[in-house]
Amino acid sequence: MGTDVSLKLGLLLLLSGCASSSADIVPSYVSPLNYQSYDCEQLTMEA
């Protein structure tokens, strides 16, 4: 069990080192008209 936790922690640290600042991410506009006819299940699938 300890090895499993260590592996997960190591993976988490490795992936967090690759994350960039949210200030560096350029937003892009997506029209809400594309999704206005979707129901909750379809929106969940898109997310």
Secondary structure as the mmCIF struct_conf table of DSSP 4:
data_model
#
loop_
_struct_conf.conf_type_id
_struct_conf.id
_struct_conf.beg_label_comp_id
_struct_conf.beg_label_asym_id
_struct_conf.beg_label_seq_id
_struct_conf.end_label_comp_id
_struct_conf.end_label_asym_id
_struct_conf.end_label_seq_id
HELX_RH_AL_P HELX_RH_AL_P1 GLY A 2 SER A 16
TURN_TY1_P TURN_TY1_P1 GLY A 17 CYS A 18
HELX_LH_PP_P HELX_LH_PP_P1 ALA A 19 SER A 21
HELX_RH_3T_P HELX_RH_3T_P1 SER A 22 ASP A 24
BEND BEND1 ILE A 25 ILE A 25
HELX_LH_PP_P HELX_LH_PP_P2 VAL A 26 PRO A 27
HELX_RH_3T_P HELX_RH_3T_P2 PRO A 32 ASN A 34
TURN_TY1_P TURN_TY1_P2 TYR A 35 SER A 37
HELX_RH_AL_P HELX_RH_AL_P2 CYS A 40 GLU A 46
#
